[in-house]
Amino acid sequence: MKRNPGDAAAPSGSEVFLASGLSRRTFLKSLGTSAVTAAAMGAEQVSQGLAQANAERPVGPGAVPVTLTVNGEKKTFRLEPRVTLLEALRGEAGLTGAKEACDRATCGACTVLLDGTPVYACSMLAIEAQGAEITTIEGIAKNGELSALQKAMVDKDGLQCGYCSPGMVMVLTALLRKNPRPTEAEVRHAIAGNLCRCGSYPRIVAAARAASGQSAGTKLTFISSHDHAVA
């Protein structure tokens, strides 16, 4: 590149200055220092993480004490760390409302509430649920009185075989607690992760809407319990 006569003389040797006035040599040195510093910090964080992991006491493979708070009661079991929350609830706590169907977190029949949030109990280890409030379908009715949603499920004939019903009730209970007057679209979105093999979705949606004090929305034809039994 040509230089104008008035330009300052170029620096001697390999020292070339950038537009900011910082020499390329100084820039590269500072860049190298920053990279080394960043690498050192990363290595230190990794070292701290490994130290913390090594400091944690491993559990298993044999049975260990596991304390779960289920429907307001603390229960302690001796479980292998590999036991799922669903297995603990059904096999150890005797709470069989949550159903084991797909066992792959695809059907929602095993849904329970963990601190108010619906979770698939088949895909969570019991040991991970310690310290959380677990609510199963057995904990929804109070003093023998069904909840408004449970009553609506009966009134709107949303049960049929009933295998998916506990999971449906759990996920809709969580929805109604957060959104007392959901739209039909919101109800359908809430139960999107729960499979009803009987195809009772319209009646389940109607039950959720009725429990919230709203009309069913989609027009449905209901038959009496007597006619249903005869059929």
C-alpha positions as YAML, in Angstrom:
chain: A
units: angstrom
residues:
- id: 1
  name: MET
  ca: [0.00, 0.00, 0.00]
- id: 2
  name: LYS
  ca: [1.36, 3.47, -0.90]
- id: 3
  name: ARG
  ca: [2.14, 5.94, 1.89]
- id: 4
  name: ASN
  ca: [1.54, 9.66, 1.69]
- id: 5
  name: PRO
  ca: [4.58, 11.83, 2.21]
- id: 6
  name: GLY
  ca: [3.08, 13.26, 5.40]
- id: 7
  name: ASP
  ca: [2.43, 9.89, 6.98]
- id: 8
  name: ALA
  ca: [4.43, 8.97, 10.05]
- id: 9
  name: ALA
  ca: [7.24, 6.53, 9.51]
- id: 10
  name: ALA
  ca: [6.29, 2.89, 9.80]
- id: 11
  name: PRO
  ca: [7.50, 1.18, 12.96]
- id: 12
  name: SER
  ca: [10.68, -0.74, 12.59]
- id: 13
  name: GLY
  ca: [10.94, -4.52, 12.79]
- id: 14
  name: SER
  ca: [7.82, -6.60, 13.15]
- id: 15
  name: GLU
  ca: [6.00, -4.11, 15.40]
- id: 16
  name: VAL
  ca: [2.78, -3.11, 13.59]
- id: 17
  name: PHE
  ca: [0.24, -0.84, 15.22]
- id: 18
  name: LEU
  ca: [-3.52, -1.33, 14.92]
- id: 19
  name: ALA
  ca: [-5.95, 1.50, 14.23]
- id: 20
  name: SER
  ca: [-6.53, 1.92, 17.97]
- id: 21
  name: GLY
  ca: [-2.88, 2.56, 18.59]
- id: 22
  name: LEU
  ca: [-2.38, -0.83, 20.23]
- id: 23
  name: SER
  ca: [0.49, -2.79, 18.75]
- id: 24
  name: ARG
  ca: [-0.23, -6.18, 17.26]
- id: 25
  name: ARG
  ca: [2.36, -7.72, 19.56]
- id: 26
  name: THR
  ca: [0.72, -6.26, 22.67]
- id: 27
  name: PHE
  ca: [-2.72, -7.29, 21.42]
- id: 28
  name: LEU
  ca: [-1.62, -10.89, 20.84]
- id: 29
  name: LYS
  ca: [0.09, -11.04, 24.23]
- id: 30
  name: SER
  ca: [-3.05, -9.78, 26.01]
- id: 31
  name: LEU
  ca: [-5.19, -12.20, 24.01]
- id: 32
  name: GLY
  ca: [-2.98, -15.08, 25.01]
- id: 33
  name: THR
  ca: [-3.08, -14.03, 28.65]
- id: 34
  name: SER
  ca: [-6.90, -13.83, 28.57]
- id: 35
  name: ALA
  ca: [-7.15, -17.27, 27.00]
- id: 36
  name: VAL
  ca: [-4.84, -18.77, 29.63]
- id: 37
  name: THR
  ca: [-6.84, -17.07, 32.41]
- id: 38
  name: ALA
  ca: [-10.14, -18.34, 31.01]
- id: 39
  name: ALA
  ca: [-8.76, -21.84, 30.65]
- id: 40
  name: ALA
  ca: [-7.46, -21.76, 34.22]
- id: 41
  name: MET
  ca: [-10.84, -20.61, 35.53]
- id: 42
  name: GLY
  ca: [-12.58, -23.36, 33.57]
- id: 43
  name: ALA
  ca: [-10.19, -25.97, 34.91]
- id: 44
  name: GLU
  ca: [-10.73, -24.70, 38.44]
- id: 45
  name: GLN
  ca: [-14.52, -24.95, 38.06]
- id: 46
  name: VAL
  ca: [-14.20, -28.49, 36.73]
- id: 47
  name: SER
  ca: [-11.92, -29.34, 39.63]
- id: 48
  name: GLN
  ca: [-14.41, -27.94, 42.13]
- id: 49
  name: GLY
  ca: [-17.25, -29.89, 40.50]
- id: 50
  name: LEU
  ca: [-15.27, -33.13, 40.67]
- id: 51
  name: ALA
  ca: [-14.34, -32.48, 44.29]
- id: 52
  name: GLN
  ca: [-17.99, -31.90, 45.17]
- id: 53
  name: ALA
  ca: [-19.09, -35.03, 43.33]
- id: 54
  name: ASN
  ca: [-16.42, -37.10, 45.08]
- id: 55
  name: ALA
  ca: [-17.43, -35.66, 48.45]
- id: 56
  name: GLU
  ca: [-21.03, -36.79, 48.05]
- id: 57
  name: ARG
  ca: [-21.70, -40.12, 49.68]
- id: 58
  name: PRO
  ca: [-22.82, -42.68, 47.11]
- id: 59
  name: VAL
  ca: [-25.99, -44.63, 47.86]
- id: 60
  name: GLY
  ca: [-26.91, -48.16, 46.90]
- id: 61
  name: PRO
  ca: [-26.99, -50.49, 45.24]
- id: 62
  name: GLY
  ca: [-28.65, -51.98, 48.32]
- id: 63
  name: ALA
  ca: [-31.73, -50.59, 50.04]
- id: 64
  name: VAL
  ca: [-31.42, -47.24, 51.80]
- id: 65
  name: PRO
  ca: [-33.88, -45.20, 53.92]
- id: 66
  name: VAL
  ca: [-36.11, -43.02, 51.74]
- id: 67
  name: THR
  ca: [-38.60, -40.61, 53.33]
- id: 68
  name: LEU
  ca: [-41.52, -39.43, 51.21]
- id: 69
  name: THR
  ca: [-44.23, -36.94, 52.13]
- id: 70
  name: VAL
  ca: [-47.36, -38.41, 50.55]
- id: 71
  name: ASN
  ca: [-50.75, -36.73, 50.91]
- id: 72
  name: GLY
  ca: [-49.49, -34.80, 53.91]
- id: 73
  name: GLU
  ca: [-47.98, -37.79, 55.74]
- id: 74
  name: LYS
  ca: [-44.31, -38.67, 56.00]
- id: 75
  name: LYS
  ca: [-43.53, -42.27, 55.22]
- id: 76
  name: THR
  ca: [-40.09, -43.88, 55.44]
- id: 77
  name: PHE
  ca: [-39.19, -46.94, 53.41]
- id: 78
  name: ARG
  ca: [-36.08, -48.92, 52.69]
- id: 79
  name: LEU
  ca: [-35.70, -48.82, 48.93]
- id: 80
  name: GLU
  ca: [-33.01, -49.49, 46.40]
- id: 81
  name: PRO
  ca: [-32.07, -46.22, 44.65]
- id: 82
  name: ARG
  ca: [-33.31, -47.65, 41.34]
- id: 83
  name: VAL
  ca: [-36.94, -47.90, 42.59]
- id: 84
  name: THR
  ca: [-39.26, -45.47, 40.82]
- id: 85
  name: LEU
  ca: [-41.70, -43.23, 42.62]
- id: 86
  name: LEU
  ca: [-44.57, -45.20, 41.07]
- id: 87
  name: GLU
  ca: [-43.18, -48.50, 42.36]
- id: 88
  name: ALA
  ca: [-42.75, -47.02, 45.83]
- id: 89
  name: LEU
  ca: [-46.28, -45.61, 45.91]
- id: 90
  name: ARG
  ca: [-47.95, -48.78, 44.67]
- id: 91
  name: GLY
  ca: [-45.74, -51.49, 46.18]
- id: 92
  name: GLU
  ca: [-44.60, -49.88, 49.43]
- id: 93
  name: ALA
  ca: [-47.17, -47.24, 50.36]
- id: 94
  name: GLY
  ca: [-50.14, -49.27, 49.14]
- id: 95
  name: LEU
  ca: [-51.47, -46.33, 47.10]
- id: 96
  name: THR
  ca: [-52.55, -47.98, 43.86]
- id: 97
  name: GLY
  ca: [-54.50, -45.06, 42.39]
- id: 98
  name: ALA
  ca: [-51.62, -44.10, 40.13]
- id: 99
  name: LYS
  ca: [-51.63, -46.75, 37.41]
- id: 100
  name: GLU
  ca: [-48.72, -48.49, 35.76]
- id: 101
  name: ALA
  ca: [-49.56, -48.65, 32.07]
- id: 102
  name: CYS
  ca: [-46.86, -47.78, 29.53]
- id: 103
  name: ASP
  ca: [-44.05, -47.39, 32.11]
- id: 104
  name: ARG
  ca: [-42.37, -45.06, 29.57]
- id: 105
  name: ALA
  ca: [-43.78, -41.61, 30.37]
- id: 106
  name: THR
  ca: [-46.09, -41.61, 27.36]
- id: 107
  name: CYS
  ca: [-49.61, -42.27, 28.69]
- id: 108
  name: GLY
  ca: [-49.95, -40.25, 31.92]
- id: 109
  name: ALA
  ca: [-51.81, -42.97, 33.85]
- id: 110
  name: CYS
  ca: [-49.24, -42.71, 36.66]
- id: 111
  name: THR
  ca: [-49.50, -38.92, 37.06]
- id: 112
  name: VAL
  ca: [-49.10, -37.52, 40.57]
- id: 113
  name: LEU
  ca: [-48.46, -33.99, 41.81]
- id: 114
  name: LEU
  ca: [-45.02, -33.02, 43.02]
- id: 115
  name: ASP
  ca: [-45.24, -29.69, 44.85]
- id: 116
  name: GLY
  ca: [-48.38, -29.06, 42.82]
- id: 117
  name: THR
  ca: [-46.85, -29.89, 39.45]
- id: 118
  name: PRO
  ca: [-47.98, -32.98, 37.51]
- id: 119
  name: VAL
  ca: [-45.19, -35.54, 36.98]
- id: 120
  name: TYR
  ca: [-45.01, -39.05, 35.57]
- id: 121
  name: ALA
  ca: [-44.29, -41.20, 38.63]
- id: 122
  name: CYS
  ca: [-42.99, -44.05, 36.44]
- id: 123
  name: SER
  ca: [-40.11, -41.92, 35.24]
- id: 124
  name: MET
  ca: [-38.90, -40.46, 38.53]
- id: 125
  name: LEU
  ca: [-36.84, -42.20, 41.17]
- id: 126
  name: ALA
  ca: [-38.41, -42.31, 44.61]
- id: 127
  name: ILE
  ca: [-35.16, -41.13, 46.17]
- id: 128
  name: GLU
  ca: [-35.38, -37.94, 44.05]
- id: 129
  name: ALA
  ca: [-38.81, -37.09, 45.44]
- id: 130
  name: GLN
  ca: [-37.58, -36.69, 49.01]
- id: 131
  name: GLY
  ca: [-38.40, -33.28, 50.46]
- id: 132
  name: ALA
  ca: [-41.26, -32.63, 48.03]
- id: 133
  name: GLU
  ca: [-44.99, -32.71, 48.69]
- id: 134
  name: ILE
  ca: [-46.41, -35.68, 46.79]
- id: 135
  name: THR
  ca: [-50.14, -35.81, 46.12]
- id: 136
  name: THR
  ca: [-51.82, -38.88, 44.67]
- id: 137
  name: ILE
  ca: [-55.42, -39.42, 43.61]
- id: 138
  name: GLU
  ca: [-56.07, -40.79, 47.12]
- id: 139
  name: GLY
  ca: [-55.30, -37.35, 48.52]
- id: 140
  name: ILE
  ca: [-57.77, -35.37, 46.41]
- id: 141
  name: ALA
  ca: [-61.01, -36.26, 48.21]
- id: 142
  name: LYS
  ca: [-61.27, -34.71, 51.69]
- id: 143
  name: ASN
  ca: [-63.07, -36.44, 54.56]
- id: 144
  name: GLY
  ca: [-64.71, -38.82, 52.15]
- id: 145
  name: GLU
  ca: [-66.05, -35.97, 50.01]
- id: 146
  name: LEU
  ca: [-65.12, -36.01, 46.33]
- id: 147
  name: SER
  ca: [-63.69, -32.85, 44.84]
- id: 148
  name: ALA
  ca: [-65.78, -30.80, 42.42]
- id: 149
  name: LEU
  ca: [-63.73, -32.20, 39.55]
- id: 150
  name: GLN
  ca: [-64.22, -35.80, 40.67]
- id: 151
  name: LYS
  ca: [-67.96, -35.25, 40.95]
- id: 152
  name: ALA
  ca: [-68.02, -33.69, 37.50]
- id: 153
  name: MET
  ca: [-66.11, -36.64, 36.05]
- id: 154
  name: VAL
  ca: [-68.91, -38.89, 37.34]
- id: 155
  name: ASP
  ca: [-71.75, -36.58, 36.30]
- id: 156
  name: LYS
  ca: [-70.37, -36.05, 32.78]
- id: 157
  name: ASP
  ca: [-69.54, -39.73, 32.31]
- id: 158
  name: GLY
  ca: [-65.84, -39.04, 31.80]
- id: 159
  name: LEU
  ca: [-64.68, -42.34, 33.27]
- id: 160
  name: GLN
  ca: [-65.58, -45.32, 31.06]
- id: 161
  name: CYS
  ca: [-62.92, -47.98, 31.87]
- id: 162
  name: GLY
  ca: [-61.41, -45.63, 34.45]
- id: 163
  name: TYR
  ca: [-57.79, -46.64, 33.94]
- id: 164
  name: CYS
  ca: [-56.66, -43.19, 32.80]
- id: 165
  name: SER
  ca: [-59.01, -41.35, 35.17]
- id: 166
  name: PRO
  ca: [-56.64, -40.90, 38.14]
- id: 167
  name: GLY
  ca: [-54.00, -39.31, 35.94]
- id: 168
  name: MET
  ca: [-56.61, -37.14, 34.22]
- id: 169
  name: VAL
  ca: [-57.93, -35.95, 37.58]
- id: 170
  name: MET
  ca: [-54.44, -35.13, 38.81]
- id: 171
  name: VAL
  ca: [-53.42, -33.07, 35.80]
- id: 172
  name: LEU
  ca: [-56.77, -31.25, 35.70]
- id: 173
  name: THR
  ca: [-56.63, -30.60, 39.45]
- id: 174
  name: ALA
  ca: [-53.29, -28.87, 38.92]
- id: 175
  name: LEU
  ca: [-54.77, -26.86, 36.05]
- id: 176
  name: LEU
  ca: [-57.82, -25.71, 38.01]
- id: 177
  name: ARG
  ca: [-55.70, -24.68, 40.98]
- id: 178
  name: LYS
  ca: [-53.66, -22.38, 38.76]
- id: 179
  name: ASN
  ca: [-56.44, -21.38, 36.39]
- id: 180
  name: PRO
  ca: [-59.90, -21.68, 37.99]
- id: 181
  name: ARG
  ca: [-61.73, -20.88, 34.73]
- id: 182
  name: PRO
  ca: [-59.79, -22.44, 31.85]
- id: 183
  name: THR
  ca: [-60.97, -22.31, 28.27]
- id: 184
  name: GLU
  ca: [-61.74, -25.51, 26.40]
- id: 185
  name: ALA
  ca: [-58.45, -25.12, 24.52]
- id: 186
  name: GLU
  ca: [-56.55, -24.79, 27.80]
- id: 187
  name: VAL
  ca: [-58.18, -27.93, 29.18]
- id: 188
  name: ARG
  ca: [-57.32, -29.88, 26.04]
- id: 189
  name: HIS
  ca: [-53.74, -28.62, 26.22]
- id: 190
  name: ALA
  ca: [-53.48, -29.69, 29.89]
- id: 191
  name: ILE
  ca: [-54.51, -33.28, 29.14]
- id: 192
  name: ALA
  ca: [-52.43, -33.56, 25.98]
- id: 193
  name: GLY
  ca: [-49.92, -35.76, 27.80]
- id: 194
  name: ASN
  ca: [-52.56, -38.17, 29.09]
- id: 195
  name: LEU
  ca: [-53.86, -40.98, 26.91]
- id: 196
  name: CYS
  ca: [-57.50, -42.14, 27.14]
- id: 197
  name: ARG
  ca: [-57.82, -45.39, 25.24]
- id: 198
  name: CYS
  ca: [-61.62, -45.19, 25.49]
- id: 199
  name: GLY
  ca: [-61.66, -41.85, 23.66]
- id: 200
  name: SER
  ca: [-63.55, -40.00, 26.39]
- id: 201
  name: TYR
  ca: [-61.76, -36.70, 25.77]
- id: 202
  name: PRO
  ca: [-64.93, -34.64, 25.04]
- id: 203
  name: ARG
  ca: [-66.54, -35.80, 28.27]
- id: 204
  name: ILE
  ca: [-63.36, -35.24, 30.28]
- id: 205
  name: VAL
  ca: [-63.13, -31.71, 28.88]
- id: 206
  name: ALA
  ca: [-66.80, -31.19, 29.73]
- id: 207
  name: ALA
  ca: [-66.15, -32.36, 33.29]
- id: 208
  name: ALA
  ca: [-63.26, -29.93, 33.73]
- id: 209
  name: ARG
  ca: [-65.36, -27.06, 32.40]
- id: 210
  name: ALA
  ca: [-68.29, -28.01, 34.64]
- id: 211
  name: ALA
  ca: [-66.01, -28.18, 37.69]
- id: 212
  name: SER
  ca: [-64.94, -24.62, 36.94]
- id: 213
  name: GLY
  ca: [-68.56, -23.44, 36.78]
- id: 214
  name: GLN
  ca: [-68.63, -23.08, 32.99]
- id: 215
  name: SER
  ca: [-70.67, -24.69, 30.26]
- id: 216
  name: ALA
  ca: [-69.28, -27.78, 28.59]
- id: 217
  name: GLY
  ca: [-68.52, -25.92, 25.37]
- id: 218
  name: THR
  ca: [-68.64, -28.69, 22.81]
- id: 219
  name: LYS
  ca: [-72.19, -30.05, 22.54]
- id: 220
  name: LEU
  ca: [-72.44, -33.55, 24.00]
- id: 221
  name: THR
  ca: [-75.28, -36.00, 24.41]
- id: 222
  name: PHE
  ca: [-75.40, -37.58, 27.86]
- id: 223
  name: ILE
  ca: [-77.30, -40.69, 28.83]
- id: 224
  name: SER
  ca: [-78.59, -41.54, 32.28]
- id: 225
  name: SER
  ca: [-76.64, -43.87, 34.56]
- id: 226
  name: HIS
  ca: [-79.52, -46.36, 34.27]
- id: 227
  name: ASP
  ca: [-79.42, -46.36, 30.47]
- id: 228
  name: HIS
  ca: [-75.63, -46.59, 30.57]
- id: 229
  name: ALA
  ca: [-75.80, -49.66, 32.81]
- id: 230
  name: VAL
  ca: [-78.44, -51.29, 30.58]
- id: 231
  name: ALA
  ca: [-76.35, -50.59, 27.47]
...
